[in-house]
């Protein structure tokens, strides 16, 4: 049986291009996932905590990350990344950040929880 926890060659190339080890890169992806969840929670009035702990959403985001961030970075800059040019970490990180921010435009409506937050303010002010 093959080990499914092995890092793909694509992921390894991307994380090395921005100068991160495996743990640092996983933390980076999770940080962008949390930001993505917060964006969805504000846009559609969900509890951000409910979104962050949702395993299905995390798997969806990781798949989207692999396709729309890693694959795109390697498609557009793969030849340069293979050359391992010095002092390029910041350059590739900025491109990766831009691609990651573009993920905020996409969300899986079918995976979002059915229950939304009801916003009923406790206090009302009468300014008349």
C-alpha positions as CSV (number, residue, x, y, z in Angstrom):
1,X,0.0,0.0,0.0
2,X,1.4,3.4,-1.0
3,X,1.9,6.1,1.7
4,X,-0.6,8.9,0.9
5,X,1.3,11.3,3.2
6,X,4.2,11.7,0.8
7,X,4.7,15.2,-0.5
8,X,4.1,15.6,-4.2
9,X,7.0,16.8,-6.3
10,X,5.0,19.9,-7.4
11,X,4.3,20.9,-3.8
12,X,8.0,20.4,-2.9
13,X,9.1,22.6,-5.8
14,X,6.7,25.3,-4.8
15,X,7.6,25.4,-1.1
16,X,11.3,25.3,-1.9
17,X,10.8,28.2,-4.3
18,X,9.6,30.4,-1.4
19,X,12.1,29.0,1.1
20,X,9.8,27.1,3.5
21,X,10.1,23.7,5.1
22,X,7.2,21.3,5.1
23,X,5.7,22.5,8.4
24,X,6.1,26.2,7.4
25,X,4.4,25.6,4.1
26,X,1.5,23.7,5.7
27,X,1.1,26.5,8.2
28,X,1.1,29.0,5.3
29,X,-1.7,27.1,3.5
30,X,-3.7,26.9,6.8
31,X,-3.3,30.6,7.4
32,X,-4.7,31.4,4.0
33,X,-7.5,28.8,4.6
34,X,-8.5,30.7,7.8
35,X,-8.5,34.0,6.0
36,X,-10.7,32.4,3.2
37,X,-13.1,31.1,5.9
38,X,-13.3,34.6,7.5
39,X,-14.0,36.1,4.1
40,X,-16.8,33.6,3.5
41,X,-18.2,34.1,7.0
42,X,-18.5,37.8,6.5
43,X,-19.9,37.6,3.0
44,X,-22.6,35.0,3.8
45,X,-23.0,35.5,7.6
46,X,-21.7,32.2,8.8
47,X,-19.7,31.5,12.0
48,X,-16.1,31.6,11.0
49,X,-15.3,28.9,13.6
50,X,-17.8,26.5,12.0
51,X,-16.1,27.0,8.7
52,X,-12.6,26.6,10.0
53,X,-13.3,23.3,11.7
54,X,-15.1,21.9,8.7
55,X,-13.0,19.0,7.3
56,X,-14.8,19.0,3.9
57,X,-14.1,22.7,3.4
58,X,-10.4,22.2,4.3
59,X,-10.1,19.4,1.8
60,X,-11.8,21.5,-0.8
61,X,-9.5,24.4,-0.1
62,X,-6.4,22.2,-0.3
63,X,-7.5,20.8,-3.6
64,X,-8.1,24.3,-4.9
65,X,-4.8,25.4,-3.6
66,X,-3.0,22.6,-5.5
67,X,-4.8,23.4,-8.7
68,X,-5.1,27.2,-8.7
69,X,-2.0,28.1,-6.8
70,X,0.7,25.4,-7.0
71,X,-0.1,24.2,-10.6
72,X,-0.4,27.7,-11.8
73,X,2.8,28.9,-10.3
74,X,4.7,25.9,-11.8
75,X,3.0,26.4,-15.1
76,X,3.9,30.0,-15.4
77,X,7.3,30.0,-13.6
78,X,8.3,26.4,-13.5
79,X,11.3,26.8,-15.8
80,X,12.7,29.6,-13.6
81,X,12.0,27.7,-10.4
82,X,13.9,24.6,-11.7
83,X,17.0,26.9,-12.2
84,X,17.0,27.6,-8.5
85,X,18.0,31.3,-9.0
86,X,19.4,33.0,-5.9
87,X,17.3,35.6,-4.0
88,X,14.0,34.7,-5.6
89,X,12.1,33.6,-2.4
90,X,10.3,37.0,-2.0
91,X,9.4,37.2,-5.7
92,X,7.8,33.8,-5.8
93,X,6.1,34.4,-2.4
94,X,4.5,37.5,-3.7
95,X,3.1,35.7,-6.8
96,X,1.9,32.8,-4.6
97,X,0.2,35.3,-2.3
98,X,-1.6,36.9,-5.2
99,X,-2.8,33.5,-6.4
100,X,-3.9,32.6,-2.9
101,X,-5.9,35.8,-2.6
102,X,-7.7,35.0,-5.9
103,X,-9.0,31.8,-4.2
104,X,-11.3,34.1,-2.0
105,X,-13.5,34.5,-5.1
106,X,-14.4,30.8,-5.1
107,X,-16.5,28.9,-2.6
108,X,-18.4,25.6,-2.7
109,X,-22.0,26.4,-1.9
110,X,-22.9,22.8,-1.5
111,X,-20.3,22.4,1.3
112,X,-21.3,25.5,3.3
113,X,-23.3,24.8,6.5
114,X,-27.1,25.2,6.2
115,X,-27.3,27.3,9.4
116,X,-26.4,30.9,9.1
117,X,-25.9,33.4,11.9
118,X,-29.0,35.4,12.8
119,X,-28.0,39.0,13.4
120,X,-30.3,40.5,16.0
121,X,-28.7,43.4,17.8
122,X,-29.3,43.3,21.6
123,X,-29.4,47.1,21.7
124,X,-31.3,49.5,19.6
125,X,-30.8,53.2,19.7
126,X,-33.5,55.7,18.9
127,X,-31.9,58.9,17.7
128,X,-35.2,60.8,17.4
